[in-house]
């Protein structure tokens, strides 16, 4: 199951597959996938990891300059 949202009327719903038309307003081509909270949290975790990598690399460079 995944979350989808209609970009036309902002109606949000959960469905197995992305529907062609919005079940609320009936418009086609306006429904977009909405990543759920867990996906967003995973992304944030990845970003933090990358930031830490960059910080560590910076420290390494500073040490080499000394
Ligand atoms: Zn709609």
PDB file of the backbone (N, CA, C, O) and the ligand in Angstrom, with CONECT records:
HET     ZN  A 101       1
ATOM      1  N   UNK A   1       0.843  -1.205   0.000  1.00  0.00           N
ATOM      2  CA  UNK A   1       0.000   0.000   0.000  1.00  0.00           C
ATOM      3  C   UNK A   1       0.874   1.249   0.000  1.00  0.00           C
ATOM      4  O   UNK A   1       1.957   1.256   0.585  1.00  0.00           O
ATOM      5  N   UNK A   2       0.409   2.285  -0.646  1.00  0.00           N
ATOM      6  CA  UNK A   2       1.166   3.526  -0.702  1.00  0.00           C
ATOM      7  C   UNK A   2       0.216   4.713  -0.621  1.00  0.00           C
ATOM      8  O   UNK A   2      -0.971   4.606  -0.927  1.00  0.00           O
ATOM      9  N   UNK A   3       0.754   5.818  -0.213  1.00  0.00           N
ATOM     10  CA  UNK A   3      -0.043   7.037  -0.107  1.00  0.00           C
ATOM     11  C   UNK A   3       0.026   7.828  -1.404  1.00  0.00           C
ATOM     12  O   UNK A   3       1.088   7.979  -2.009  1.00  0.00           O
ATOM     13  N   UNK A   4      -1.124   8.323  -1.812  1.00  0.00           N
ATOM     14  CA  UNK A   4      -1.183   9.164  -2.999  1.00  0.00           C
ATOM     15  C   UNK A   4      -1.951  10.427  -2.674  1.00  0.00           C
ATOM     16  O   UNK A   4      -2.800  10.455  -1.783  1.00  0.00           O
ATOM     17  N   UNK A   5      -1.632  11.467  -3.418  1.00  0.00           N
ATOM     18  CA  UNK A   5      -2.341  12.713  -3.213  1.00  0.00           C
ATOM     19  C   UNK A   5      -2.670  13.340  -4.546  1.00  0.00           C
ATOM     20  O   UNK A   5      -1.864  13.332  -5.476  1.00  0.00           O
ATOM     21  N   UNK A   6      -3.885  13.890  -4.620  1.00  0.00           N
ATOM     22  CA  UNK A   6      -4.303  14.587  -5.831  1.00  0.00           C
ATOM     23  C   UNK A   6      -3.773  16.010  -5.774  1.00  0.00           C
ATOM     24  O   UNK A   6      -4.000  16.730  -4.801  1.00  0.00           O
ATOM     25  N   UNK A   7      -3.061  16.413  -6.834  1.00  0.00           N
ATOM     26  CA  UNK A   7      -2.479  17.749  -6.849  1.00  0.00           C
ATOM     27  C   UNK A   7      -3.526  18.808  -7.166  1.00  0.00           C
ATOM     28  O   UNK A   7      -3.289  20.005  -7.002  1.00  0.00           O
ATOM     29  N   UNK A   8      -4.685  18.348  -7.621  1.00  0.00           N
ATOM     30  CA  UNK A   8      -5.757  19.285  -7.990  1.00  0.00           C
ATOM     31  C   UNK A   8      -6.577  19.673  -6.753  1.00  0.00           C
ATOM     32  O   UNK A   8      -6.788  20.857  -6.489  1.00  0.00           O
ATOM     33  N   UNK A   9      -7.036  18.671  -6.001  1.00  0.00           N
ATOM     34  CA  UNK A   9      -7.915  18.967  -4.864  1.00  0.00           C
ATOM     35  C   UNK A   9      -7.248  18.637  -3.525  1.00  0.00           C
ATOM     36  O   UNK A   9      -7.842  18.831  -2.464  1.00  0.00           O
ATOM     37  N   UNK A  10      -6.004  18.134  -3.582  1.00  0.00           N
ATOM     38  CA  UNK A  10      -5.245  17.778  -2.374  1.00  0.00           C
ATOM     39  C   UNK A  10      -5.831  16.621  -1.582  1.00  0.00           C
ATOM     40  O   UNK A  10      -5.451  16.405  -0.432  1.00  0.00           O
ATOM     41  N   UNK A  11      -6.749  15.879  -2.179  1.00  0.00           N
ATOM     42  CA  UNK A  11      -7.324  14.712  -1.518  1.00  0.00           C
ATOM     43  C   UNK A  11      -6.244  13.645  -1.371  1.00  0.00           C
ATOM     44  O   UNK A  11      -5.571  13.305  -2.343  1.00  0.00           O
ATOM     45  N   UNK A  12      -6.076  13.115  -0.158  1.00  0.00           N
ATOM     46  CA  UNK A  12      -5.045  12.128   0.114  1.00  0.00           C
ATOM     47  C   UNK A  12      -5.678  10.788   0.432  1.00  0.00           C
ATOM     48  O   UNK A  12      -6.660  10.716   1.170  1.00  0.00           O
ATOM     49  N   UNK A  13      -5.118   9.733  -0.124  1.00  0.00           N
ATOM     50  CA  UNK A  13      -5.698   8.411   0.079  1.00  0.00           C
ATOM     51  C   UNK A  13      -4.613   7.350  -0.051  1.00  0.00           C
ATOM     52  O   UNK A  13      -3.511   7.614  -0.533  1.00  0.00           O
ATOM     53  N   UNK A  14      -4.955   6.144   0.393  1.00  0.00           N
ATOM     54  CA  UNK A  14      -4.017   5.030   0.326  1.00  0.00           C
ATOM     55  C   UNK A  14      -4.548   3.982  -0.632  1.00  0.00           C
ATOM     56  O   UNK A  14      -5.707   3.574  -0.547  1.00  0.00           O
ATOM     57  N   UNK A  15      -3.692   3.550  -1.544  1.00  0.00           N
ATOM     58  CA  UNK A  15      -4.100   2.551  -2.532  1.00  0.00           C
ATOM     59  C   UNK A  15      -2.937   1.640  -2.870  1.00  0.00           C
ATOM     60  O   UNK A  15      -1.770   1.991  -2.690  1.00  0.00           O
ATOM     61  N   UNK A  16      -3.286   0.453  -3.368  1.00  0.00           N
ATOM     62  CA  UNK A  16      -2.255  -0.505  -3.765  1.00  0.00           C
ATOM     63  C   UNK A  16      -1.443   0.030  -4.939  1.00  0.00           C
ATOM     64  O   UNK A  16      -0.214  -0.032  -4.945  1.00  0.00           O
ATOM     65  N   UNK A  17      -2.147   0.548  -5.916  1.00  0.00           N
ATOM     66  CA  UNK A  17      -1.501   1.073  -7.115  1.00  0.00           C
ATOM     67  C   UNK A  17      -1.972   2.489  -7.397  1.00  0.00           C
ATOM     68  O   UNK A  17      -3.050   2.903  -6.972  1.00  0.00           O
ATOM     69  N   UNK A  18      -1.148   3.214  -8.117  1.00  0.00           N
ATOM     70  CA  UNK A  18      -1.494   4.591  -8.463  1.00  0.00           C
ATOM     71  C   UNK A  18      -2.680   4.595  -9.422  1.00  0.00           C
ATOM     72  O   UNK A  18      -2.602   4.031 -10.513  1.00  0.00           O
ATOM     73  N   UNK A  19      -3.772   5.228  -9.017  1.00  0.00           N
ATOM     74  CA  UNK A  19      -4.939   5.267  -9.909  1.00  0.00           C
ATOM     75  C   UNK A  19      -4.779   6.324 -10.995  1.00  0.00           C
ATOM     76  O   UNK A  19      -4.042   7.297 -10.832  1.00  0.00           O
ATOM     77  N   UNK A  20      -5.474   6.117 -12.092  1.00  0.00           N
ATOM     78  CA  UNK A  20      -5.381   7.072 -13.190  1.00  0.00           C
ATOM     79  C   UNK A  20      -6.087   8.368 -12.851  1.00  0.00           C
ATOM     80  O   UNK A  20      -5.628   9.458 -13.194  1.00  0.00           O
ATOM     81  N   UNK A  21      -7.230   8.225 -12.160  1.00  0.00           N
ATOM     82  CA  UNK A  21      -8.004   9.419 -11.824  1.00  0.00           C
ATOM     83  C   UNK A  21      -8.139   9.553 -10.314  1.00  0.00           C
ATOM     84  O   UNK A  21      -8.110   8.559  -9.587  1.00  0.00           O
ATOM     85  N   UNK A  22      -8.285  10.766  -9.857  1.00  0.00           N
ATOM     86  CA  UNK A  22      -8.488  11.035  -8.439  1.00  0.00           C
ATOM     87  C   UNK A  22      -9.870  10.515  -8.033  1.00  0.00           C
ATOM     88  O   UNK A  22     -10.863  10.822  -8.693  1.00  0.00           O
ATOM     89  N   UNK A  23      -9.943   9.731  -6.955  1.00  0.00           N
ATOM     90  CA  UNK A  23     -11.246   9.195  -6.535  1.00  0.00           C
ATOM     91  C   UNK A  23     -12.173  10.260  -5.977  1.00  0.00           C
ATOM     92  O   UNK A  23     -13.369  10.016  -5.818  1.00  0.00           O
ATOM     93  N   UNK A  24     -11.650  11.416  -5.681  1.00  0.00           N
ATOM     94  CA  UNK A  24     -12.473  12.479  -5.101  1.00  0.00           C
ATOM     95  C   UNK A  24     -13.016  13.425  -6.164  1.00  0.00           C
ATOM     96  O   UNK A  24     -14.227  13.619  -6.270  1.00  0.00           O
ATOM     97  N   UNK A  25     -12.111  14.018  -6.956  1.00  0.00           N
ATOM     98  CA  UNK A  25     -12.574  14.999  -7.937  1.00  0.00           C
ATOM     99  C   UNK A  25     -12.664  14.413  -9.344  1.00  0.00           C
ATOM    100  O   UNK A  25     -13.235  15.033 -10.241  1.00  0.00           O
ATOM    101  N   UNK A  26     -12.097  13.208  -9.541  1.00  0.00           N
ATOM    102  CA  UNK A  26     -12.243  12.536 -10.827  1.00  0.00           C
ATOM    103  C   UNK A  26     -11.293  13.010 -11.910  1.00  0.00           C
ATOM    104  O   UNK A  26     -11.357  12.525 -13.040  1.00  0.00           O
ATOM    105  N   UNK A  27     -10.417  13.944 -11.591  1.00  0.00           N
ATOM    106  CA  UNK A  27      -9.448  14.433 -12.580  1.00  0.00           C
ATOM    107  C   UNK A  27      -8.404  13.349 -12.853  1.00  0.00           C
ATOM    108  O   UNK A  27      -8.030  12.595 -11.954  1.00  0.00           O
ATOM    109  N   UNK A  28      -7.945  13.282 -14.089  1.00  0.00           N
ATOM    110  CA  UNK A  28      -6.913  12.309 -14.430  1.00  0.00           C
ATOM    111  C   UNK A  28      -5.553  12.994 -14.525  1.00  0.00           C
ATOM    112  O   UNK A  28      -5.450  14.158 -14.914  1.00  0.00           O
ATOM    113  N   UNK A  29      -4.519  12.247 -14.161  1.00  0.00           N
ATOM    114  CA  UNK A  29      -3.149  12.758 -14.279  1.00  0.00           C
ATOM    115  C   UNK A  29      -2.770  13.732 -13.183  1.00  0.00           C
ATOM    116  O   UNK A  29      -1.757  14.421 -13.297  1.00  0.00           O
ATOM    117  N   UNK A  30      -3.566  13.805 -12.118  1.00  0.00           N
ATOM    118  CA  UNK A  30      -3.260  14.744 -11.038  1.00  0.00           C
ATOM    119  C   UNK A  30      -2.795  14.023  -9.782  1.00  0.00           C
ATOM    120  O   UNK A  30      -2.426  14.662  -8.796  1.00  0.00           O
ATOM    121  N   UNK A  31      -2.812  12.693  -9.813  1.00  0.00           N
ATOM    122  CA  UNK A  31      -2.477  11.918  -8.619  1.00  0.00           C
ATOM    123  C   UNK A  31      -0.972  11.651  -8.573  1.00  0.00           C
ATOM    124  O   UNK A  31      -0.389  11.155  -9.536  1.00  0.00           O
ATOM    125  N   UNK A  32      -0.363  11.985  -7.453  1.00  0.00           N
ATOM    126  CA  UNK A  32       1.068  11.797  -7.281  1.00  0.00           C
ATOM    127  C   UNK A  32       1.362  10.970  -6.034  1.00  0.00           C
ATOM    128  O   UNK A  32       0.637  11.040  -5.041  1.00  0.00           O
ATOM    129  N   UNK A  33       2.409  10.207  -6.099  1.00  0.00           N
ATOM    130  CA  UNK A  33       2.840   9.391  -4.971  1.00  0.00           C
ATOM    131  C   UNK A  33       3.360  10.288  -3.837  1.00  0.00           C
ATOM    132  O   UNK A  33       4.097  11.246  -4.071  1.00  0.00           O
ATOM    133  N   UNK A  34       2.965   9.958  -2.628  1.00  0.00           N
ATOM    134  CA  UNK A  34       3.448  10.696  -1.457  1.00  0.00           C
ATOM    135  C   UNK A  34       4.289   9.745  -0.617  1.00  0.00           C
ATOM    136  O   UNK A  34       3.764   8.750  -0.116  1.00  0.00           O
ATOM    137  N   UNK A  35       5.576  10.021  -0.448  1.00  0.00           N
ATOM    138  CA  UNK A  35       6.400   9.128   0.380  1.00  0.00           C
ATOM    139  C   UNK A  35       5.928   9.178   1.823  1.00  0.00           C
ATOM    140  O   UNK A  35       5.629  10.254   2.340  1.00  0.00           O
ATOM    141  N   UNK A  36       5.860   8.023   2.482  1.00  0.00           N
ATOM    142  CA  UNK A  36       5.376   8.032   3.865  1.00  0.00           C
ATOM    143  C   UNK A  36       6.478   8.462   4.829  1.00  0.00           C
ATOM    144  O   UNK A  36       7.643   8.588   4.454  1.00  0.00           O
ATOM    145  N   UNK A  37       6.084   8.680   6.065  1.00  0.00           N
ATOM    146  CA  UNK A  37       7.003   9.248   7.066  1.00  0.00           C
ATOM    147  C   UNK A  37       8.285   8.430   7.201  1.00  0.00           C
ATOM    148  O   UNK A  37       9.366   8.994   7.370  1.00  0.00           O
ATOM    149  N   UNK A  38       8.170   7.114   7.128  1.00  0.00           N
ATOM    150  CA  UNK A  38       9.359   6.268   7.280  1.00  0.00           C
ATOM    151  C   UNK A  38      10.360   6.509   6.158  1.00  0.00           C
ATOM    152  O   UNK A  38      11.568   6.530   6.393  1.00  0.00           O
ATOM    153  N   UNK A  39       9.857   6.691   4.940  1.00  0.00           N
ATOM    154  CA  UNK A  39      10.740   6.974   3.810  1.00  0.00           C
ATOM    155  C   UNK A  39      11.466   8.294   4.031  1.00  0.00           C
ATOM    156  O   UNK A  39      12.667   8.405   3.788  1.00  0.00           O
ATOM    157  N   UNK A  40      10.721   9.287   4.494  1.00  0.00           N
ATOM    158  CA  UNK A  40      11.317  10.606   4.723  1.00  0.00           C
ATOM    159  C   UNK A  40      12.371  10.508   5.819  1.00  0.00           C
ATOM    160  O   UNK A  40      13.453  11.081   5.691  1.00  0.00           O
ATOM    161  N   UNK A  41      12.064   9.782   6.902  1.00  0.00           N
ATOM    162  CA  UNK A  41      13.020   9.628   7.997  1.00  0.00           C
ATOM    163  C   UNK A  41      14.284   8.937   7.500  1.00  0.00           C
ATOM    164  O   UNK A  41      15.391   9.314   7.883  1.00  0.00           O
ATOM    165  N   UNK A  42      14.122   7.934   6.653  1.00  0.00           N
ATOM    166  CA  UNK A  42      15.286   7.225   6.116  1.00  0.00           C
ATOM    167  C   UNK A  42      16.150   8.173   5.302  1.00  0.00           C
ATOM    168  O   UNK A  42      17.378   8.134   5.380  1.00  0.00           O
ATOM    169  N   UNK A  43      15.494   9.028   4.516  1.00  0.00           N
ATOM    170  CA  UNK A  43      16.228  10.002   3.712  1.00  0.00           C
ATOM    171  C   UNK A  43      17.010  10.960   4.599  1.00  0.00           C
ATOM    172  O   UNK A  43      18.172  11.264   4.329  1.00  0.00           O
ATOM    173  N   UNK A  44      16.367  11.430   5.652  1.00  0.00           N
ATOM    174  CA  UNK A  44      17.027  12.359   6.570  1.00  0.00           C
ATOM    175  C   UNK A  44      18.233  11.674   7.207  1.00  0.00           C
ATOM    176  O   UNK A  44      19.294  12.283   7.344  1.00  0.00           O
ATOM    177  N   UNK A  45      18.072  10.405   7.598  1.00  0.00           N
ATOM    178  CA  UNK A  45      19.181   9.656   8.182  1.00  0.00           C
ATOM    179  C   UNK A  45      20.347   9.568   7.218  1.00  0.00           C
ATOM    180  O   UNK A  45      21.502   9.731   7.613  1.00  0.00           O
ATOM    181  N   UNK A  46      20.047   9.311   5.959  1.00  0.00           N
ATOM    182  CA  UNK A  46      21.096   9.225   4.941  1.00  0.00           C
ATOM    183  C   UNK A  46      21.822  10.556   4.809  1.00  0.00           C
ATOM    184  O   UNK A  46      23.048  10.598   4.701  1.00  0.00           O
ATOM    185  N   UNK A  47      21.060  11.634   4.818  1.00  0.00           N
ATOM    186  CA  UNK A  47      21.654  12.954   4.664  1.00  0.00           C
ATOM    187  C   UNK A  47      22.572  13.265   5.839  1.00  0.00           C
ATOM    188  O   UNK A  47      23.666  13.798   5.657  1.00  0.00           O
ATOM    189  N   UNK A  48      22.121  12.929   7.049  1.00  0.00           N
ATOM    190  CA  UNK A  48      22.942  13.181   8.228  1.00  0.00           C
ATOM    191  C   UNK A  48      24.252  12.411   8.138  1.00  0.00           C
ATOM    192  O   UNK A  48      25.315  12.916   8.498  1.00  0.00           O
ATOM    193  N   UNK A  49      24.154  11.186   7.651  1.00  0.00           N
ATOM    194  CA  UNK A  49      25.344  10.357   7.491  1.00  0.00           C
ATOM    195  C   UNK A  49      26.322  11.014   6.524  1.00  0.00           C
ATOM    196  O   UNK A  49      27.529  11.057   6.764  1.00  0.00           O
ATOM    197  N   UNK A  50      25.772  11.525   5.428  1.00  0.00           N
ATOM    198  CA  UNK A  50      26.602  12.167   4.424  1.00  0.00           C
ATOM    199  C   UNK A  50      27.265  13.429   5.005  1.00  0.00           C
ATOM    200  O   UNK A  50      28.436  13.706   4.743  1.00  0.00           O
ATOM    201  N   UNK A  51      26.492  14.184   5.796  1.00  0.00           N
ATOM    202  CA  UNK A  51      27.046  15.391   6.414  1.00  0.00           C
ATOM    203  C   UNK A  51      28.190  15.026   7.351  1.00  0.00           C
ATOM    204  O   UNK A  51      29.202  15.726   7.402  1.00  0.00           O
ATOM    205  N   UNK A  52      28.033  13.936   8.088  1.00  0.00           N
ATOM    206  CA  UNK A  52      29.094  13.490   8.995  1.00  0.00           C
ATOM    207  C   UNK A  52      30.340  13.102   8.193  1.00  0.00           C
ATOM    208  O   UNK A  52      31.463  13.415   8.588  1.00  0.00           O
ATOM    209  N   UNK A  53      30.133  12.432   7.084  1.00  0.00           N
ATOM    210  CA  UNK A  53      31.259  12.056   6.217  1.00  0.00           C
ATOM    211  C   UNK A  53      32.022  13.295   5.777  1.00  0.00           C
ATOM    212  O   UNK A  53      33.252  13.333   5.805  1.00  0.00           O
ATOM    213  N   UNK A  54      31.258  14.318   5.368  1.00  0.00           N
ATOM    214  CA  UNK A  54      31.887  15.551   4.897  1.00  0.00           C
ATOM    215  C   UNK A  54      32.667  16.207   6.034  1.00  0.00           C
ATOM    216  O   UNK A  54      33.789  16.676   5.841  1.00  0.00           O
ATOM    217  N   UNK A  55      32.061  16.234   7.222  1.00  0.00           N
ATOM    218  CA  UNK A  55      32.733  16.840   8.378  1.00  0.00           C
ATOM    219  C   UNK A  55      34.050  16.108   8.667  1.00  0.00           C
ATOM    220  O   UNK A  55      35.079  16.726   8.941  1.00  0.00           O
ATOM    221  N   UNK A  56      33.986  14.785   8.598  1.00  0.00           N
ATOM    222  CA  UNK A  56      35.189  14.011   8.883  1.00  0.00           C
ATOM    223  C   UNK A  56      36.276  14.259   7.852  1.00  0.00           C
ATOM    224  O   UNK A  56      37.462  14.327   8.177  1.00  0.00           O
ATOM    225  N   UNK A  57      35.849  14.394   6.603  1.00  0.00           N
ATOM    226  CA  UNK A  57      36.814  14.657   5.541  1.00  0.00           C
ATOM    227  C   UNK A  57      37.464  16.029   5.746  1.00  0.00           C
ATOM    228  O   UNK A  57      38.663  16.205   5.528  1.00  0.00           O
ATOM    229  N   UNK A  58      36.640  16.999   6.172  1.00  0.00           N
ATOM    230  CA  UNK A  58      37.155  18.346   6.440  1.00  0.00           C
ATOM    231  C   UNK A  58      38.220  18.277   7.527  1.00  0.00           C
ATOM    232  O   UNK A  58      39.285  18.884   7.409  1.00  0.00           O
ATOM    233  N   UNK A  59      37.921  17.531   8.586  1.00  0.00           N
ATOM    234  CA  UNK A  59      38.868  17.404   9.696  1.00  0.00           C
ATOM    235  C   UNK A  59      40.171  16.786   9.199  1.00  0.00           C
ATOM    236  O   UNK A  59      41.263  17.214   9.573  1.00  0.00           O
ATOM    237  N   UNK A  60      40.033  15.774   8.350  1.00  0.00           N
ATOM    238  CA  UNK A  60      41.219  15.129   7.793  1.00  0.00           C
ATOM    239  C   UNK A  60      42.070  16.134   7.035  1.00  0.00           C
ATOM    240  O   UNK A  60      43.292  16.155   7.183  1.00  0.00           O
ATOM    241  N   UNK A  61      41.432  16.962   6.229  1.00  0.00           N
ATOM    242  CA  UNK A  61      42.157  17.979   5.461  1.00  0.00           C
ATOM    243  C   UNK A  61      42.854  18.964   6.377  1.00  0.00           C
ATOM    244  O   UNK A  61      43.998  19.355   6.144  1.00  0.00           O
ATOM    245  N   UNK A  62      42.128  19.367   7.446  1.00  0.00           N
ATOM    246  CA  UNK A  62      42.727  20.306   8.409  1.00  0.00           C
ATOM    247  C   UNK A  62      43.954  19.691   9.041  1.00  0.00           C
ATOM    248  O   UNK A  62      44.968  20.368   9.208  1.00  0.00           O
ATOM    249  N   UNK A  63      43.882  18.436   9.392  1.00  0.00           N
ATOM    250  CA  UNK A  63      45.022  17.773  10.024  1.00  0.00           C
ATOM    251  C   UNK A  63      46.223  17.701   9.086  1.00  0.00           C
ATOM    252  O   UNK A  63      47.369  17.823   9.519  1.00  0.00           O
ATOM    253  N   UNK A  64      45.949  17.503   7.799  1.00  0.00           N
ATOM    254  CA  UNK A  64      47.042  17.391   6.840  1.00  0.00           C
ATOM    255  C   UNK A  64      47.748  18.731   6.664  1.00  0.00           C
ATOM    256  O   UNK A  64      48.951  18.778   6.407  1.00  0.00           O
ATOM    257  N   UNK A  65      46.989  19.824   6.804  1.00  0.00           N
ATOM    258  CA  UNK A  65      47.552  21.158   6.603  1.00  0.00           C
ATOM    259  C   UNK A  65      48.502  21.543   7.747  1.00  0.00           C
ATOM    260  O   UNK A  65      49.414  22.350   7.566  1.00  0.00           O
ATOM    261  N   UNK A  66      48.273  20.961   8.906  1.00  0.00           N
ATOM    262  CA  UNK A  66      49.084  21.342  10.076  1.00  0.00           C
ATOM    263  C   UNK A  66      50.511  20.803   9.978  1.00  0.00           C
ATOM    264  O   UNK A  66      51.321  21.032  10.876  1.00  0.00           O
TER     265      UNK A  66
HETATM  266 ZN    ZN A 101      -8.681  15.296  -6.815  1.00  0.00          ZN
END
